[in-house]
Every structure is written in C-alpha cells, then in structure tokens.
Amino acid sequence: MRVKAAVLREFNRPFSIEDFDIGEPGPNDVVVRVRAAGVCGRDLVIWRGGFRNLKPPLVLGHEIFGELNGKPVGVHGAIVDDTCEYCRAGKENLCVNLQFFGENRPGGYAEYVISPRNNVFELPDGEYEKYAASICPVATAIHASKVSGVKDGTRVLVTGAGGGVGVHAIQYLRYLGAYVIAVTSPSKADFVSRYADEVVTEAEFSRKVRNVDVVFEVVGAATINESLRALRREGTLVLIGNTEGEEIRLVRPALTVMREHRIIGSAAYTRRETLEAVNLVHRGVVKPVYVKYSLSDVNKAYEDLINRKVLGRAVLIP
C-alpha cells in the first residue's frame, strides 16, 4: 500500500515527501486516514539518531488521529502483546514486547496508517488537531503525577515548560491543585506565565528555586543537575525525557545521596490514561497549545522545534 508520507532516509537530514510503501493490512488491521499527527520529543531524538536500534527509512509519528469508516478516532501509539505480566497488571506501558508506530512500523507522518484494530479508539468529536497536540503530553503528565505522588499543594518544578509536554503538563498539574514553577527560555516566559504559578528563565535556576517536592524533568541532561539542586530532601525527580539524547551525568551525586532524592523514570502512559487525557481535553480542562504545519512543511516544523520557536506542540496535517 503506497501512500504520501514524510520519509526519514538519513538521520539528521531533511525528510523527503514521497510515495512510500507502508505494507498491507493483516487480518486484524484497519487502515486509518490520518487527519493530524503530533510531533513528539521522542521523534526529535529519533531524527537525531538517538535510538541506535533503528535504521532508516522510517515514517515517524506515534501521535495519530484521524478517521475510520468516517468516524473520528485516535490510535494508541504503542503496540503491546497483552500477554506479558505487565500487560496483565494494567501496566502495558511497560510491556516487554512494546513496539511504537514510527519505529517498528510506519507511523503518522503520512496520509494513512495501518493499525491493529484494538489500537484504535473513538474520539468524542472531530477536532483532530487539538487531540494531536495534547493527548500524549497530558497522558504523560497523568502518569508522571501518579508515579511521583503529586496531590493538592505539591510544589512541582517543570523544565522545558514552553514545549509540547511542559505547557500541557502545567495545566494538568494545576488541575490537581499543585503549585507549579516553570523553567523556560526568556523568549517564552510571557507565554508560559499564563499557565504557571511562577516562571524562571535563568540557566542556574536553583539560585531562585528551592525545596520543591517534585521535579518533572522534561529536558534531561541540560537541566537535571540544576533540578536536583532545587529539590528538597526526600524529594522526587521524575525523568520524563532527555530531549538532546545526550548522556546524563550527576555532577554532585553526594547531593542526591545526602538529601535522599528519589530519581524515577516515567514510561509514557497506559491506554486508560490516554482515554483520561481525551476526556480532560474534550471537557476543556486542558487547552491544547500548538502550531500547525502541513505534512509537506515537516522540515520547517523540525527547524522551528530545534530553534525553539514553537510554543507548545507542532502538529502535522497531511
């Protein structure tokens, strides 16, 4: 099945827009017409060559929303086997045989995507762009909040607050009643201040921020040491992303030892959390923030993301 797609043929090089063979649907598959696809930070890491097990050509994109039989649907970005111990425990985000669209099979940077039937879920409306912009970030925030124990009154620091994950995570955290301190660039400070309780723009932000309960570490290597300095004793740092794909080093490990910090990972989200995010966005609890690009302008979208010109999420429209 050949479709128009943005194809990554070489890491760190522009996508090519071409007719690409995405294979043929199997007996348990359906063909979804893509109406909008979000550009995730994970996609950027792949584009840079950060996943050494992947080899081009690749059609990226696991944040997929579109139509099936004329009805609005979303596609769960991860394919699981439903049989491992984690799947049986409702933790399919930890599936030992986890596969992602855009990595193990062609993803949403295309006019159509072939999906297992049980990966498709109904949407409450056809506003595809808003879901493509926000569902992955909100579901990520839901899961990270659970693993870190965020509740009403928790002081949470969010790095990369002007990006797609950050600006939506802030909204969800405030919905929970958390007090949110956002770290962002000076160019995005006014924008982020609409959502957070406090905004800091200094590179050495721990000079201004002290004793937070939880850190949502969205950026990774570039900010993690400042985040740990800002974290209170017995505080929790949730490692959500590492946007540059660089090695993470603890500059002062004794600080974490002596303060008994908890550093934990947050592995995406479950299908239940995806549907919870859809509900929150549909109800307007979280307002999607995004910039729209046509599929043929995918390279412009990546250029803007790399240069940190995008407020919120970049969304591709085939």
N, C-alpha and C positions, 0 to 999 in steps of 0.2 A: 504494500500500500504506500504510494508515494504522495507526499504532502509538502506544502510550502513550510519551510522551517528555518530557524536561525541555527546554523551548524557550527560548532566549535571544532575546527580541524587541527588547531595547534594551540597549545597553552600560551597565554599572554599575547595572543594575536586576535585581530578582529574576527567576529563571526561572519560567516558567509550566508547570504539568503539564497536558498536553493530548493529545488525539489529533492526530497530525501526519502529513502525507503525506510519506513518505521516498522516494517514487518506486517504480518497478517494476524487478525484476531483469532484466538483459540476458542474452543467451545464454551469457556467460562468468561470470555472477554466481551466488552462492549466498546464501541467507538464513540468518544465524546467530542463534540465540536467545541473547541476552546474559544471562549469569549474574552478571557482575561487571565493573565499569569503574573504572579508576583515575582520580583527578583529578590531572592533571599541572600543574606550574607554568606551562607553556605555556597551559593552559586559563585560568588566572587572568589572564594577560596579555591573552588574547583577550577575556575577560569585561570587562576594564577598557577595552577599545577600543584596545589597543596594536598591533593589526595593521590598518593603515588600508585595506588592500585588501579586508577582509572586511565584509560587510553582513548584519545580521540579516534574517530569522530564521535562527538557527543551532541545530543539535543538536550539542553539543560531545562530545569524548571520543575519543581515539585509542588508549587502553589497554584493549583489548576482549578479553574471554574468555567463552566460552560453549559452546553445543552445536550440532553439525551432524550430522544423522541420528543423534541420540542419543549421539554421541561427544564427549568434551571436546576443545575446540580453542582456539587463540588466533588473533588476527587481526593481521597486521603493520599497524602504524598508518599507514605511509606507502605510497602507491601510486606505483609507478615504471613507466617505459615499457620498461625492459630493453634499450633500443637505443642510448642515448647512450654516449659514450666512458667516462663514469664507471661506468655500469652494467656495461659490458663488462669493465671492470677490477676488478669486485667491490667498487666503491665506490658502491653505489646510494644511500647516504645523501646523496650529492652530485648525484643525478640532476637534470638541467637542467629536467625536466618533473615534478618532485616534487609530489605532492598529499597532503594529510593528511585522514584522517577527522576530522570535527568542524569542518572548514574548507571543503574543496572538495566534500565530500559529507557527508550526515548521519552522525554518529558514535555512540558507545556509550552516551550518556545516554538510552537507550531500551530497550524490550523486545526489539527485533530490529534488526539492521543488515544492509544489503545490501553484500556484499563481492565483489570479484573472486575467483574460485576460487583463483588462485595466491597470494593473500594469506593464505590460511588454512593453519595448520599444526597438527599433532596435539600434544596435551599428554599427559604420562605419567600423569596422574591428574586427577580432577575437583575438586581443591581450588582452585576458581576465584579465590577471594578472595586467596589468598597470591600467585598469579601477577599478579593485577591490581595488587597493592600493590608488587610488587618488580621485575618484569621490565624495565620501562622504566628505572628507576633503576640497576639492575645492568648492563644493556646499555650505558647511558650511561657508567658507570664503567669498563667494559671498554674502550670506545672511547677515552675520555679518557686512560686509562692507557697505551694504545698510542701515541697521538699525542704524549704527553709523556715516554715512555720510563721509566715507573715500573718499578722492579725491587726485589728484596730489598734492604732497607736504605735505600731512598729516604725522605727526610723530606718528608712531604706535609701541607700545611695545607688543611683543608676548611672553607669558610664555609657557613653555613646548615646546620650539621651535625645539627640536630634535625628537619629536614624530610624529605620523602619521598626526595629524591635523596641528601641528605647521609648519613643514617643507614645506607642500604644501600651507598653508595659506601665508607664507612668499613670496613664488613665485607669488601668485596671487596679493598680496598687492604691490609688486614691479612692476608688470604688470600695476597696476593702477597708478603708479608713487609715491607711498608712500615711506617715509623714514622709514626703519624697523630696530628696535632694538630688538634683540633676547635674551631671557633669557633661558639658558640651563645649563646642568651639565658640569663640566670641561672635562669629558671624551668625550663629544660630541661637544666641542667648535670648533675644527678644521673643523669638518664636517659641522656644521651649518654656519660657516663663509663663506662657498661657496655661500650661498644664501642671507644672511642678510647684511645690511649696517654696523651694529655694533653687537657685541656679548658680553654679560656679563654673568659671571658664579658665582658671589658672592651671597650668601644667602640673604644678605642685599643689594640688587642691587639698591635700591633707593638712596644709598650714591653716586652712579656713574651716575644714570639716573634721569634727572629732566625734568619737564614740557612737558611731552609727551601729544599729543592731544587725543589719543585713546589708550586704552589697550584692546587687545584680551586676556582675561583671560581664558586660556585653562585648567590650572591646578586646580584652585579653592581655597579651604581652605588653602593650604600650602603657597600660594603666594599672595593672594588677598590684604592683608594689605600692603605689600611692593609695589604692583602695584598702590594702591591708593596714597601712598606717592610720587610715581613718576609722578602722573597725575596732569596736570596743573589745574588752576582754570577754571571752566566751562567745564572741560574735561569729556570724556565719557569712562566708563569701560563697556565692553560687556562681560557678563558672558556666556561663551560658554560651559564650562564643569566644573565638580568637580570630578576629577579622583579617589579620595580615598573614595568618598561618605560620607565624614565627615561633621559635622556641620560647617557652615561658620559663623564666628563672626567678627564684626568690632572692632578692638582693640581701634581705635581712631575715633569714629563716629563724633566727633566735627570737625575733619579734613575735612571729606566729607561735613558736614554741611557748614562750613565756606568757603570752596572752591566751593560750589555749584556743586559738582560732580553729574553726571548722571550715575546711575548703571542700566543697562538694560539687559534683557535676550535676547538670540538669539536662537529661537526654530528651530533647524535643517535647513530646506530649502524646497523650493517648487519644484514641478515637473519641472517647467520651468527652475529653477536654476540648477537642475540636468542635464538637456539637455545642458544648457550653459556650465557646467563643462565638459561634454563629448566632446563638441566641442573644448574647450581650450586644453584638454589633447590630443585629436586626432591631433590637429594642432601643438603640441609640445610647446605651450606657457608655460604649466606647465609640468615638467618632474617628473614622478612618482618615488618615493623612497620607496623601500620595501625589506623585507626579505621573502623568500618563504619557506613554510613548507608543507609537506604532511598532509592530514587530520589525519592520524594515529599519527602524531607528534604534535597534537594540545596541548598536555600538555607541551611539550618542548617550543612551541611558547608562551604559557602563562607564563612559568617560565622565559623566556628571557624578556618578556614585563614587568613583575613585577620587575625584576632586572635591568631594563632599559638598556638592551643590544641591543635592536632593534633600528636601525636607520630608521626612517620613519615608515611605516606600516608593520604589519605582515599579510601575505596573505596565506590562506589555499587552497591547491589543492586536491580535492577529488580523 
